[in-house]
Amino acid sequence: MNNADNMAYHIPVMVREVIELLMIKPDGIYIDCTLGEGGHTLEILRRGGNVLGIDVDENTIKRAKERIKTEGLGEKFTFLKGNFRDLNQLAQQVGISQADGILYDLGYSSYQLGVEELGISFLQDQALDMRLDKSLGVTAADLVNALGEKELARIFYEFSDEKYSKRFAKAIVQHRNLKKFQTTTELSDLIASVAPLNYEHGRIHPATRVFQALRIAVNSEIDNLRESLPRAEKLLLPGGRMAVISFHSLEDKTVKDFGRSARPNLNLVTEKPLVPSQSETEENIRSRSAKLRVFEKVSNV
Ligand SMILES: C[S@@+](CC[C@H](N)C(=O)[O-])C[C@H]1O[C@@H](n2cnc3c(N)ncnc32)[C@H](O)[C@@H]1O
C-alpha cells in the first residue's frame, strides 16, 4: 500500500466556473478527459449529467470510481483508461458520437504528486520516473541519462522557459558521466547545487522548471493536447461547450492557438482566460497558476 492511498482527495480547480460555463444540463452527455479523482465529474453527476471519465492513470481511476460509488452517483458514470489523444476511439468505444460538454483539467493531481512510483515530486525521494501512464516506455531517468546536452537544454527551455537551461543541461551530463541518475533527489540536489543563489528570488525551488519540463517530455503532454483538442471540437454538438484548465504558459498557448484555428466552428466564450478568485488561491495554492478557457461549438461545418 502506498502512503498516498490515504491522502485527502485532490481539490478541483475553478469548479464553480467550469460547471457554470459548461452549462450542465440533466441527462446531457459530458466527457471529462482528465478524470483524476473525479472532483469535476462529481459536480456534473450531481447535476444529473452523464459522464465518460478518461484518465491514463489506473490508480487514479480506481480512487475516482470508489468515490463516485460512495456518493451513489455511479449510474450515469462510465470510465475508460486511455489517453485523451485518442478521444475519438475512446468515445466510440462507449457509443458516444456527440457530446454536450468536454472538460480538460490538465497536468497531474495532488494525489499523483505523492505517489512514489510516479516520481514527479522533487520534494520526496522517489525513482526518477514521471510516467503517468506506466505503459509508456521512456522514463525521466532514461531522458537525463541518455539525451545529448543540447537536447536536454532545448527541453528545459521550450517546455519550461528555464533561463539556466544550458547550465543545468551541462551539469547533468557531467554528473551522469560519473554516476547515472536514479532518483528525484539526485537530480534536484544537482540542480540546486549549480543554480544561482538568488534563483527566481527564492520563490521556487531551482529544480521546479526542470522537473516540469521532464514531465511534459516523458508524457508528451503538449502533443497529446494539440492532437486531442480538434477531436473534442468534432465531438461537440452545436451549442456544446469545451472547457480547458491549463497550468503553465505552453499549455495555455496551445489552447489559445487551437481556439484561433478552430474558428468559425468554435466561438470564444471567455475572451480572456479566467483565473481563480483570490479566495480560491488562498485556500488551494495549486490553483494559483490555473487559466480557464471555454469555447462553444457553432455549427457542424
Ligand atoms: C489535474 S488532474 C485532474 C483532476 C480532476 N479534475 C479532479 O478534480 O479530481 C489531471 C489528470 O489528468 C490525467 N491525464 C494527464 N494527461 C492525460 C492524457 N493525455 N490523457 C488522459 N488523462 C491524462 C492525469 O493522470 C491526472 O489524473
Ligand as a Chemical Component Dictionary entry (heavy atoms), coordinates in Angstrom:
data_LIG
# 
_chem_comp.id                   LIG 
_chem_comp.type                 NON-POLYMER 
_chem_comp.pdbx_formal_charge   0 
_chem_comp.three_letter_code    LIG 
# 
loop_
_chem_comp_atom.comp_id 
_chem_comp_atom.atom_id 
_chem_comp_atom.alt_atom_id 
_chem_comp_atom.type_symbol 
_chem_comp_atom.charge 
_chem_comp_atom.model_Cartn_x 
_chem_comp_atom.model_Cartn_y 
_chem_comp_atom.model_Cartn_z 
_chem_comp_atom.pdbx_ordinal 
LIG C1  C1  C 0  -5.340  17.861 -12.578 1  
LIG S1  S1  S 1  -5.722  16.162 -12.638 2  
LIG C2  C2  C 0  -7.474  16.173 -12.820 3  
LIG C3  C3  C 0  -8.167  16.365 -11.522 4  
LIG C4  C4  C 0  -9.676  16.209 -11.604 5  
LIG N1  N1  N 0  -10.291 17.243 -12.415 6  
LIG C5  C5  C 0  -10.265 16.225 -10.219 7  
LIG O1  O1  O 0  -10.926 17.206 -9.867  8  
LIG O2  O2  O -1 -10.038 15.279 -9.466  9  
LIG C6  C6  C 0  -5.203  15.725 -14.251 10 
LIG C7  C7  C 0  -5.449  14.246 -14.583 11 
LIG O3  O3  O 0  -5.276  14.086 -15.979 12 
LIG C8  C8  C 0  -4.638  12.862 -16.238 13 
LIG N2  N2  N 0  -4.002  12.982 -17.543 14 
LIG C9  C9  C 0  -2.923  13.726 -17.881 15 
LIG N3  N3  N 0  -2.669  13.606 -19.204 16 
LIG C10 C10 C 0  -3.630  12.802 -19.710 17 
LIG C11 C11 C 0  -3.914  12.311 -21.015 18 
LIG N4  N4  N 0  -3.154  12.649 -22.071 19 
LIG N5  N5  N 0  -4.985  11.510 -21.185 20 
LIG C12 C12 C 0  -5.775  11.160 -20.132 21 
LIG N6  N6  N 0  -5.542  11.592 -18.854 22 
LIG C13 C13 C 0  -4.493  12.398 -18.651 23 
LIG C14 C14 C 0  -3.680  12.682 -15.083 24 
LIG O4  O4  O 0  -3.367  11.317 -14.905 25 
LIG C15 C15 C 0  -4.491  13.290 -13.924 26 
LIG O5  O5  O 0  -5.185  12.296 -13.241 27 
# 
loop_
_chem_comp_bond.comp_id 
_chem_comp_bond.atom_id_1 
_chem_comp_bond.atom_id_2 
_chem_comp_bond.value_order 
_chem_comp_bond.pdbx_ordinal 
LIG C1  S1  SING 1  
LIG S1  C2  SING 2  
LIG S1  C6  SING 3  
LIG C2  C3  SING 4  
LIG C3  C4  SING 5  
LIG C4  N1  SING 6  
LIG C4  C5  SING 7  
LIG C5  O1  DOUB 8  
LIG C5  O2  SING 9  
LIG C6  C7  SING 10 
LIG C7  O3  SING 11 
LIG C7  C15 SING 12 
LIG O3  C8  SING 13 
LIG C8  N2  SING 14 
LIG C8  C14 SING 15 
LIG N2  C9  SING 16 
LIG N2  C13 SING 17 
LIG C9  N3  DOUB 18 
LIG N3  C10 SING 19 
LIG C10 C11 SING 20 
LIG C10 C13 DOUB 21 
LIG C11 N4  SING 22 
LIG C11 N5  DOUB 23 
LIG N5  C12 SING 24 
LIG C12 N6  DOUB 25 
LIG N6  C13 SING 26 
LIG C14 O4  SING 27 
LIG C14 C15 SING 28 
LIG C15 O5  SING 29 
# 
